[in-house]
């Protein structure tokens, strides 16, 4: 009997004293507290604390409108806000509001959030900085403020960036940089406004870059709407989009830079396309250029396939 009682006592102690285990679903709220396991009935306050309570591949749901502090993400996770105005604000690790430094197979997803980098302006800051991971998905979100980059996507190895239904306003809307492996980027229904460069595809590393911009609006840039630069292969497709109201629509530099354009309107620029003699700018013949000062052609026509 004494042995049984002792065993039961130990079992009760272990069950009652065990720290809360990580859960697949956690919740945060401006009225929450960083304690416990971030259950929906007792949400926590910060994304940083919630991330520690969430299993890899789990979901953090933001329940209430308000401001949340920066977060560094080191594993697969989905952060989402539905029906609330959730603002992630400030500059945290890696000079970004959201810093992604995850494992090579990890996928990070952000949906329905506003990412804000407040002043004063500091060069090199970013709304989202992606340093490592398999993929980053940004959907139905907004990135604004005085950051150098709205999204700085520079994976150490192969990485995929998917941006859907998202508005970006920063000095550079998005920068895609190839590292030791390929970098692939897709922008669909994106709006990128009022900076120096809309989207830059840069390749100081060894990996090639593949990019697709479709159903998107790039407007109001003092430099380029899009910029392809660097020595490694860069292949970008611009489709069913509008590039308007800035200095130059697109600049394509480098012998291994290829831009293909279809069903796209260029308007309100001094020049629609600037390209080096060694780069390739190819048009499917379905594009329009309006209100250009110098009237430079969009590119060599290639047949539809």
Secondary structure, 3 states (H helix, E strand, C coil): CHHHHHHHHHHHHHHHHCCCCCEEEEEECCCCCCCCCCCHHHCECCHHHHHHCEEEEEEEEECCCEEEECEEECCCEEEEECCCCEEEECCCHHHEEEEEECCCCCEEEEECEEEEECCCCCCCCEEEEEEECCEEEEECCEEEECCCEEEEECCCCCEEEEEECCEEECCEEEEEECCCCCEEEEEECCEEECCCEEEEEEECCCCCEEEEEECCEEECCCCEEEEEEECCCEEEEEECCEEECCCEEEEECCCCEEEEEECCEEECCCEEEEECCCCEEEECCCCEEECCCCCCCCCEECCCC
